[in-house]
Amino acid sequence: MTTVALVAPAGPVAPERLERALAVLGSWGLRVHNLVTPGSRPFRYLADTDAARAKLFTEAWLDPEVDVVLAARGGYGTQRMLDLLDWPALRGAGPTVFAGSSDVTALHAAIHEHLGLPTLFSPMPAGDYWDEAGGEYLRRALLEPGPVTLPGTEALVPGTARGRLTGGNLSLLAAGVGTPEQGSASGGIVVLEDVSEPVYRLDRMLTQLLRSGWFAGVAGVVLGTWTRCGDPADVRALMLDPLAPLGVPVLAGVPFGHVEGSLTVPLGVSAVLDTAGLRVVTGAA
């Protein structure tokens, strides 16, 4: 039986959301270790102190019975605990699957940089956009792993690219510039999404990543959802402006991120981006 440790590395989890998460995971036949606690919450937007959140994440990762560490929700605060994690100890524990999205993009980047492991950019069972359809994509990724196809709707820049999937939430990627986990998109296919960010702020974050050199050597770009980010036509125009000059394929409209029915996107795995087929296929590079 697969064992999942449910953690809260960022924001607090409402009791009713936690109850929902535990019920859903249990209905999949998973053994669940619940490490989401009320905590002391030094700030109301954090699930607990940085030290406590880091301790519980470490406990989950080092537990030899745990196969998957799953973030219950995002919010804010993941970056605050990264320096408190004992990366050599985590590395010594061997491979563990990590899943989540939004603010925990910071953990995806850290796990890739420090541990060299693939992760799952997925819906979260106590998150705002959780629904049955998105949950099914996560369930399959956890219990029936294998190659997946990520469909898009529009080729902003045509072409084919091969590389490892990387990226996540645009805000968190930009916030990671200059940190030990910044990493690089070189040789990779970048996936990007965000929520509730006006177009000018999306512009600022893309510009920051471009000027930092993060995009240097990128093989391709895959754009997800931009819920409540303004007029879709304005978002489309913005994405074309800085990304088209990179000279790599750009596929838009892949349904992942802050949206109901979100796909689970495996990060750190090889993939082929084919704009003619309006798709990304993992395990094909």
N, C-alpha and C positions, 0 to 999 in steps of 0.2 A: 504494500500500500504506500502510495506517495504521501510524504509528510510535508506540509506547508507551514512555515512560521510567518504569522501575520504581524507586521511591525508598523510603527508610525514614526518615520524619520523626519517628518516636517510638521504639519499642522495637527491639531487635536481632532479626535474622531468622536462624533456625537454617539451616544449610547444606542440610539435606534439604527444608525448606520452600521455600527459594529455588529449589532444583532443580525442585521441583514447580511453582512459579509460572512459571518460565521455560518449562517444558515445555507447560503449559496455554496460555499466551499464544502461544507459537509454533504450537501446533496450531490456533489460530484464524486463522492466516495473517498475524499481526501481525509487524512488525519491532520487536524489543525492544532498547532501550538499558538495560542493567542498571547502575543507579547505587547498588545496594545493596553496600556494602563492609563488611569486618569492623570497621573503625574502631578508635579508641583506647579507646572505652568508659570514660569517666571514672567512670561508675556502671554497674553491671551491667545496669540496666534501661533504659539508653539505647543506641541503635544506634551513636552516635558523639558527639563534642562538639557543643554547640549550634552553634558556628560551622561545623563541617564539615557537619552536616545541613542548615543553611541554605544553605551554598554549593552542595551537590549539588542541592537543590531548585531553587535559582535557575538552576543550569546546565541542568537539565532544562527549566525553563519558558522560558528564553531561547533554547534550541536551535531554530532555524527548521525543523528537520526533525521535531520532536516535535509530535504532534497531541494526545496524551493523557499526563498525568502521573498515575500510579497508585500509591497507597500499597500497599506489599507487605503491611503489617500495621499494627495499632495498638499498644496497650500504654500507654506514658506518655511524655510529653516534648515533644509538638508545641508547646504553649504557650511553652515555654522558648526556642524559636528565632524566634518571630514578630517580635520587635523587631529581629532581625538581618537581616530581609528588606528589600530595597530596593524598596518598593512602586511608586514612580514608574517604575523600570526595568522591573518586571514588567508594569506597565500599558502601557508602550510596546511590549511584545513582541506585543501583539495577543491575540485570544481563544485560549485553550487549554482543553481539557477536563480537569478534575480529578476523580478518583474515589477513594473510600475511605470509611471509617466509623469508629465508636468514637472513639478519642482524636483522630483527625484531624478531628472535628467542629470543632475550633478553627481548622483551615485553611479549612473550608467557610465559617465565619463571617467569617474574615479576607478571603477572596477575594470574598465578597459585599459586604463593607463597603468594601474598598479598590479592588476592580477592577470591581465591578458585574456579575460574570459568573455564569451558572448553573453548578451542579456536580452530581455524581452521588454520592448516599449509597449506597454499594454494598458487596457482599462484597469481601474482599481475598484474593488468591490464596495468600498465605502466612499467612492468619489461621486462628484456631482453628475457625471454623465454616464454612470453605470446603467446598463440595461441588459436584457436577456441576450440580444444579438451580439453585443460586444463581449459579454461574458462567455458566449459559446466560442468565440475566437480564442479567448484566453484559455478556456478549458482544453481545446484541441492542442494548443501550443504546449500545454503542460503535460497532457496525458496521451496525446497522439502526435508527437513531434515529427517533423519532416519538412520537405520543401513547401513553400507557400508562394502563392501568386498575389501580388498587390496591384489591383487594377486602378488606373487613372482615367481622367476624362479628357485631358487636352495636352498636346505636346507644345509647350511654349518655345522650346528649341529642339528641333528634331535630331535624332541620332541614336547610337547604341553605346552603352558603357558597361564596363565590367569592374567590379571592385567590391570591397566590404562595406556593408551598410553602417553608417555612423550618423550622429546628430541627435535630434530630439526636439525639445522645446527651445525656440529661438531665444527667448529672454534669458534662460539659464545658460545657454551656450555663450551668449554675449557676456553674461555676468562672470563666466569662467575665464575670460581673457586675463592673462597674467598670473593665473594660479597654477599650482603644480599639475592640475588635471586638465589644463587647456587642451593638450593633445594637438592633433592636426587632422585635416580632412584629406591630406595628400593621398592620392590613389584610391580614395573612397567614394562611395555614392552617398551623398548627404541627404538625410530626411529632415524636414523642417515643418513645424506647426506652432501655433500660438492661439491665445484667446484674449479678448478684451483689450487689445493693444491698438490704438489709433495708427493709421498708416504712417504718420510721421515718426512714430516710435519704432515701428517695424523697420523703417528706413534707417533710423539711427543705429539699431542693433545690427542690421546687415552691414552697414558701413563700418561699424566697429570691428566686426569679424573680418571683413575684407582688408581693412587697414592693418590689422594685427598680423596678417599673413596666414590666418587659419584656413582660408580657402585655397591656398597655393597648392597646385597639383591635383585639385579635385577632379574626379572622373565624371561625375554627373550629379544632378540635384533632383530630389523628389519632394514635391510640395503637398502637404496635407491640408488640414482644415484651418480656417482662420475665423472661428466663431466670434461674432461681435467685434470684429476688427474693422468695421466700416463697409463701404460699398465694395462688393467683390470686384467690380471693374477697376477701382482704384488700387486694390490689393494686387490684382493681376498686373497692372501697369507698373507698379512699384517693383514687383519681383523681376519683371523683364529688364528694368533699367540697369540694375547692378549685376544681375546674373547672366544675361545674354552675352555681355562682353567676355565672360570667362571662356566662351567657345566650347562648352560642354552641353550634352543633352539635358533638358529640363522638362520633367513631367509634372503636371499639376492635377489636382483633384483626387488624390488618393485619400480615401476616407479613414484617416487615423488622427488621433489627437483628442481635442476637447469637443467631442461630438458623440451622440448616441450611435450605437452600432459600430464603434471604432474597431478597426483591425488591430491585431497584435503584430507588431513589426519586430522581427529579430534583428538586433544590432550586433555588429562584430562578425557577421557571417557573409560569405561570398554571395554575390548576386549579379544578375544581368538586368540592366535597364534598357528597355526596347520601346522607344516612343512610337514606332510604327504599329506595334501591337498594344500600345497604351498600357504597359504593364512593367512590373518588376518581378522577376522570378528568383527566389533564393536557391542556393545550392547549385547554381548553374554556371558559376564563373570558374 
